[in-house]
Amino acid sequence: MTAPALEAPAPTRLWTPRRVLVTRSAAERPHGQRVLARLEAAGVSDVELLPGDRLPNLRGSGGGTDDRAAFMAAKDTMALVVPPPSKRKLQPIPPSADFRLDLAEGCPAHCQYCYLAGSLSGPPITRVWADLDEVLEGLDPYVGQGRITTGTPERGDEGTTFEASCYTDPLAIEHLTGGLSRMVEHFGTHAWPGPVQLRATTKFDDVAGLLGLPHGGRTRLRFSLNAASVGRRFEGATSRVDARIAALGAVARAGYPVGLTIAPIMPVEGWREEYGALLDAVAAVLPAGTDLTVECITHRFTPGSKETLLDWYPRTKLEMDESRRTTKRGKFGSVKHVYPKETMAELRTWFEAALADRLPQARFLYWT
């Protein structure tokens, strides 16, 4: 008897870059060739095959960030490249996962609080790594070596965890790269030397291509969700919140472990009602027995990210007033502006109670 076909809602937003740059070495890699085929199938017309491995100066002639037009040109550009060898050495990424596993850097979305602002240097183009096959083949030595989830009482059952969405949204570019599918299949079918989990989070909803993959329960797909007003005002060029919730339900029905990344939490007017409605909507789409985790991340910013975001989105209404925040300093002198202690306590108390009430099956991973 044939199993019923898994259904997914039609995607509400697919990014089409206006310009794609491809280095010579990237075009020679198997994954690079797969990406080129997908770009052709998606009807991307401006694909430039470069004679060497250096990208042109993207800061000039419409590629930089000196004005709005230059910024938009960079956000509409994708580069297919082979990263430097240093990128092959995976780094820890607390509190999410043992190791960061990048398939790209940069994101086509226009979130006005973007966490990549100030973190990635250069014009905000999306750089896709063409050496994905080699990266996946080199993961076995990392198994059992993590310190974030591996061996911990709280999350040791997850095995060695690899985070695929630290510097990009992998689902935002999946229709152009197929990179997330390649990762899911590898994690689901590879003979690992120990338990592992791939983790990815997204603000997009194009999940149809993931539903039938042999994921083996080793990929946790998380959806970054927020209060309705926050999504409308600050999450430009992403899928609607309700569409992301529908996609969450689809991948849960396909047997994936799933997660909510509620971020960035903001105490906007009526925040209790809005976040309560969000949790109720999530509860309504999840089948019984869903393996669900929750991560809660409050809004914060650094001096560098504020400067970059105001350059990118000069008319933003996003609250970034240092006088209304508490300053946290890292061990190397980094500065981060977070909500005051009283506000953080109020938010956390409410979310912990609301999650226990509305999503009692969920496992709460962390608050930050």
C-alpha positions as CSV (number, residue, x, y, z in Angstrom):
1,M,0.0,0.0,0.0
2,T,1.4,3.4,-1.0
3,A,1.8,5.9,1.8
4,P,-0.2,9.1,1.3
5,A,1.6,12.0,-0.2
6,L,2.8,14.6,2.2
7,E,1.3,18.0,1.5
8,A,2.9,21.4,2.0
9,P,1.4,24.9,1.5
10,A,2.6,26.7,-1.6
11,P,5.5,29.0,-0.8
12,T,4.5,32.6,-0.3
13,R,7.9,34.1,-1.2
14,L,10.9,32.9,-3.3
15,W,14.0,35.0,-3.7
16,T,15.3,35.6,-7.2
17,P,18.7,37.3,-7.2
18,R,19.2,39.9,-9.9
19,R,22.9,39.1,-10.2
20,V,24.9,35.9,-9.6
21,L,28.7,35.8,-9.6
22,V,30.4,32.4,-9.9
23,T,34.1,31.8,-9.3
24,R,36.0,29.4,-11.5
25,S,36.7,26.9,-8.6
26,A,33.1,27.0,-7.5
27,A,31.8,26.2,-11.0
28,E,34.1,23.1,-11.0
29,R,32.8,21.6,-7.7
30,P,29.9,19.1,-7.9
31,H,27.8,21.2,-5.6
32,G,28.6,24.3,-7.6
33,Q,27.3,22.5,-10.7
34,R,24.1,21.5,-8.9
35,V,23.6,25.2,-7.9
36,L,24.1,26.4,-11.5
37,A,21.5,23.9,-12.7
38,R,19.0,25.2,-10.1
39,L,19.7,28.8,-11.0
40,E,19.0,28.0,-14.7
41,A,15.8,26.1,-13.7
42,A,14.7,29.1,-11.6
43,G,15.1,31.4,-14.5
44,V,17.9,33.5,-13.1
45,S,19.3,35.2,-16.2
46,D,22.3,37.3,-15.0
47,V,24.8,34.6,-14.0
48,E,28.4,35.6,-14.6
49,L,31.1,32.9,-14.7
50,L,34.3,34.6,-13.5
51,P,37.7,33.7,-15.0
52,G,39.3,33.3,-11.6
53,D,38.5,32.9,-7.9
54,R,38.3,36.5,-6.8
55,L,35.1,38.4,-6.7
56,P,35.1,41.9,-8.3
57,N,35.0,44.9,-6.1
58,L,31.4,44.9,-4.9
59,R,31.8,48.2,-3.1
60,G,31.9,50.2,-6.3
61,S,29.4,50.8,-9.1
62,G,26.2,49.8,-7.2
63,G,27.7,47.0,-5.1
64,G,28.6,48.8,-1.9
65,T,26.7,50.1,1.1
66,D,27.3,53.8,0.7
67,D,23.8,54.6,-0.3
68,R,20.4,52.9,-0.5
69,A,20.8,51.9,-4.1
70,A,24.1,50.3,-3.5
71,F,22.8,48.4,-0.4
72,M,19.8,47.1,-2.4
73,A,22.1,46.0,-5.2
74,A,24.2,44.0,-2.7
75,K,21.2,42.4,-1.1
76,D,20.0,41.3,-4.6
77,T,23.4,39.7,-5.4
78,M,24.4,36.0,-4.8
79,A,28.0,34.8,-5.1
80,L,28.9,31.1,-5.5
81,V,32.4,30.7,-4.2
82,V,34.8,28.2,-2.5
83,P,35.6,29.6,0.9
84,P,39.1,29.7,2.4
85,P,40.4,26.5,4.1
86,S,40.0,28.2,7.5
87,K,36.2,27.9,7.1
88,R,36.5,24.1,7.2
89,K,37.4,24.2,10.9
90,L,34.1,24.2,12.6
91,Q,33.5,26.6,15.6
92,P,31.2,26.2,18.6
93,I,28.0,28.3,18.6
94,P,26.5,28.6,22.1
95,P,23.8,28.3,23.2
96,S,22.4,26.7,20.1
97,A,24.8,23.9,19.1
98,D,28.1,22.2,19.4
99,F,29.4,23.4,16.0
100,R,28.5,25.9,13.3
101,L,28.0,24.3,9.9
102,D,27.7,27.0,7.3
103,L,26.4,26.4,3.8
104,A,26.3,30.2,3.1
105,E,26.9,33.6,4.6
106,G,24.4,36.3,4.1
107,C,20.6,36.4,3.7
108,P,18.2,38.0,1.2
109,A,15.7,39.0,3.9
110,H,15.3,42.6,5.1
111,C,14.9,42.2,8.9
112,Q,15.4,45.6,10.4
113,Y,17.0,44.0,13.5
114,C,19.3,41.7,11.4
115,Y,21.7,39.8,13.6
116,L,24.2,39.7,10.7
117,A,24.6,43.5,10.8
118,G,28.1,44.1,12.2
119,S,28.9,40.4,12.2
120,L,29.8,39.9,8.5
121,S,32.2,42.3,6.8
122,G,31.8,43.7,3.3
123,P,28.7,44.3,1.2
124,P,25.6,42.3,2.3
125,I,25.6,39.8,-0.6
126,T,24.7,36.2,-0.1
127,R,27.8,34.0,-0.5
128,V,27.0,30.3,-1.1
129,W,29.7,27.8,-0.4
130,A,30.4,25.4,-3.3
131,D,32.4,22.9,-1.3
132,L,29.5,21.5,0.6
133,D,30.3,17.9,-0.3
134,E,33.8,18.1,1.1
135,V,32.5,19.8,4.3
136,L,30.0,17.0,4.9
137,E,32.5,14.3,4.3
138,G,34.8,15.9,7.0
139,L,32.3,15.9,9.9
140,D,32.9,12.5,11.4
141,P,35.9,13.6,13.6
142,Y,33.7,16.2,15.3
143,V,31.2,13.6,16.6
144,G,31.5,13.4,20.3
145,Q,33.8,16.4,20.6
146,G,31.2,19.1,21.3
147,R,30.8,21.0,24.6
148,I,27.5,22.8,24.1
149,T,25.0,20.0,23.9
150,T,27.2,16.8,23.8
151,G,27.3,15.1,27.2
152,T,25.1,17.6,29.0
153,P,22.3,16.5,31.2
154,E,19.8,18.9,29.6
155,R,20.6,18.2,25.9
156,G,22.8,15.2,25.7
157,D,20.1,13.2,24.0
158,E,20.5,15.4,20.9
159,G,24.0,14.0,20.3
160,T,26.6,16.2,18.6
161,T,24.7,19.2,17.2
162,F,25.5,21.2,14.1
163,E,23.9,24.6,13.5
164,A,23.3,25.4,9.8
165,S,21.7,28.8,10.2
166,C,24.2,30.9,12.1
167,Y,25.1,33.2,9.2
168,T,22.3,32.6,6.7
169,D,18.7,31.4,6.4
170,P,19.2,28.1,4.5
171,L,15.5,27.8,3.5
172,A,15.6,31.3,2.0
173,I,18.0,30.0,-0.7
174,E,17.1,26.3,-0.8
175,H,15.2,26.6,-4.1
176,L,18.5,28.0,-5.7
177,T,21.1,25.8,-4.0
178,G,19.6,22.5,-2.7
179,G,22.1,22.8,0.1
180,L,19.7,22.1,3.0
181,S,18.3,19.0,1.3
182,R,21.8,17.8,0.7
183,M,22.6,18.3,4.4
184,V,19.3,16.6,5.6
185,E,20.0,13.5,3.4
186,H,23.6,13.2,4.6
187,F,22.6,13.4,8.2
188,G,19.7,11.0,7.7
189,T,21.6,8.3,5.8
190,H,25.3,8.5,6.8
191,A,26.8,5.9,9.1
192,W,27.9,8.2,11.9
193,P,30.3,7.2,14.7
194,G,27.8,8.5,17.2
195,P,24.4,10.3,17.6
196,V,24.2,13.6,15.7
197,Q,21.6,16.3,14.9
198,L,21.5,18.9,12.2
199,R,19.7,22.1,13.3
200,A,18.4,24.8,11.0
201,T,16.1,27.8,11.6
202,T,14.2,29.8,9.0
203,K,11.8,32.7,8.4
204,F,10.6,31.1,5.1
205,D,8.0,28.5,4.2
206,D,9.2,26.6,1.0
207,V,9.4,23.2,2.7
208,A,7.8,21.0,0.0
209,G,11.2,19.7,-1.2
210,L,12.1,18.6,2.4
211,L,9.1,16.5,3.2
212,G,10.0,13.3,1.5
213,L,13.7,13.2,2.4
214,P,15.2,10.4,4.4
215,H,15.9,12.6,7.4
216,G,16.0,9.8,9.9
217,G,14.9,12.1,12.7
218,R,18.4,13.6,12.7
219,T,17.4,17.1,11.5
220,R,15.5,19.6,13.7
221,L,13.8,22.2,11.6
222,R,13.0,25.3,13.6
223,F,10.9,28.3,12.5
224,S,11.7,31.8,13.7
225,L,8.4,33.3,14.7
226,N,7.3,36.5,16.3
227,A,4.4,38.6,17.4
228,A,2.2,39.6,14.4
229,S,3.0,43.3,14.7
230,V,6.8,42.7,14.9
231,G,6.7,40.5,11.8
232,R,4.7,43.0,9.8
233,R,6.9,46.0,10.8
234,F,10.4,44.6,11.0
235,E,10.7,41.4,9.0
236,G,10.7,42.5,5.4
237,A,11.1,40.1,2.4
238,T,10.3,37.0,4.6
239,S,7.4,34.7,4.5
240,R,4.4,35.8,6.6
241,V,4.3,34.5,10.1
242,D,1.1,32.5,9.4
243,A,2.8,30.9,6.4
244,R,5.8,29.9,8.5
245,I,3.4,28.3,11.0
246,A,1.7,26.3,8.3
247,A,5.1,25.2,7.1
248,L,6.0,24.1,10.6
249,G,2.9,21.9,10.7
250,A,3.9,20.4,7.4
251,V,7.4,19.3,8.4
252,A,6.1,18.1,11.8
253,R,3.6,15.8,10.0
254,A,6.6,14.6,7.9
255,G,8.2,13.3,11.1
256,Y,10.8,15.9,11.6
257,P,11.7,17.0,15.1
258,V,10.8,20.7,15.0
259,G,11.4,23.8,17.0
260,L,10.2,27.4,17.7
261,T,12.8,30.1,17.7
262,I,10.8,33.0,19.2
263,A,13.0,35.9,18.3
264,P,13.6,38.7,18.8
265,I,11.2,39.0,21.6
266,M,10.1,42.6,22.1
267,P,7.7,44.0,24.8
268,V,5.6,45.9,22.2
269,E,2.1,47.2,23.1
270,G,-0.1,44.2,23.8
271,W,2.8,41.8,23.7
272,R,1.1,39.3,26.0
273,E,-1.9,39.0,23.7
274,E,0.2,38.9,20.5
275,Y,2.6,36.2,21.7
276,G,-0.3,34.3,23.3
277,A,-2.0,34.2,19.9
278,L,1.2,33.1,18.3
279,L,1.6,30.1,20.7
280,D,-2.1,29.2,20.2
281,A,-1.6,29.2,16.4
282,V,1.4,26.9,16.7
283,A,-0.4,24.5,19.0
284,A,-3.2,24.3,16.5
285,V,-1.0,23.0,13.6
286,L,1.1,20.4,15.4
287,P,0.1,16.7,15.4
288,A,0.0,14.7,18.6
289,G,3.4,13.5,19.7
290,T,5.4,16.2,17.9
291,D,9.0,16.5,19.2
292,L,9.1,20.2,19.9
293,T,11.7,22.5,21.3
294,V,11.6,26.2,22.1
295,E,14.3,28.8,22.1
296,C,13.6,32.3,23.3
297,I,15.9,35.2,22.3
298,T,15.1,38.8,23.4
299,H,16.1,41.8,21.2
300,R,19.5,43.2,21.7
301,F,22.0,45.2,19.7
302,T,25.6,46.3,19.7
303,P,27.0,49.8,18.9
304,G,28.3,48.3,15.6
305,S,25.1,46.6,14.6
306,K,23.0,49.8,15.4
307,E,25.3,51.9,13.2
308,T,25.0,49.4,10.4
309,L,21.2,48.9,10.7
310,L,20.6,52.7,10.7
311,D,22.7,52.9,7.5
312,W,20.7,50.0,5.9
313,Y,17.3,51.1,7.2
314,P,17.5,54.8,8.0
315,R,13.7,55.2,8.5
316,T,13.3,52.2,10.9
317,K,11.1,52.5,13.9
318,L,13.0,49.8,15.7
319,E,13.7,50.8,19.3
320,M,17.5,51.0,19.8
321,D,17.7,53.6,22.6
322,E,20.7,52.9,24.9
323,S,19.1,54.8,27.7
324,R,16.3,52.3,27.9
325,R,18.7,49.3,28.0
326,T,21.2,47.6,30.2
327,T,24.7,47.3,28.9
328,K,26.4,43.8,29.1
329,R,30.1,43.4,28.5
330,G,31.7,40.3,27.2
331,K,35.0,38.8,28.5
332,F,36.8,40.4,25.6
333,G,35.3,43.8,26.1
334,S,32.4,43.5,23.7
335,V,29.3,45.6,24.4
336,K,25.7,44.5,24.0
337,H,22.6,46.5,24.9
338,V,19.8,44.3,26.4
339,Y,16.5,44.9,28.1
340,P,16.7,45.9,31.8
341,K,16.6,43.2,34.4
342,E,13.1,43.9,35.4
343,T,11.8,43.7,31.9
344,M,13.7,40.5,31.2
345,A,12.3,38.9,34.3
346,E,8.7,39.9,33.4
347,L,9.1,38.6,29.9
348,R,10.7,35.3,30.9
349,T,8.1,34.7,33.7
350,W,5.3,35.2,31.2
351,F,6.8,33.0,28.5
352,E,7.6,30.1,30.7
353,A,4.1,30.0,32.1
354,A,2.5,30.5,28.6
355,L,4.6,27.8,27.1
356,A,3.7,25.4,29.9
357,D,0.1,26.1,29.4
358,R,-0.2,26.3,25.6
359,L,2.5,23.9,24.5
360,P,3.0,21.5,27.4
361,Q,4.8,19.0,25.2
362,A,7.6,21.5,24.3
363,R,11.1,21.2,25.7
364,F,12.4,24.7,26.7
365,L,16.1,24.9,25.6
366,Y,17.2,28.3,26.7
367,W,16.3,32.0,27.3
368,T,18.7,34.7,26.3
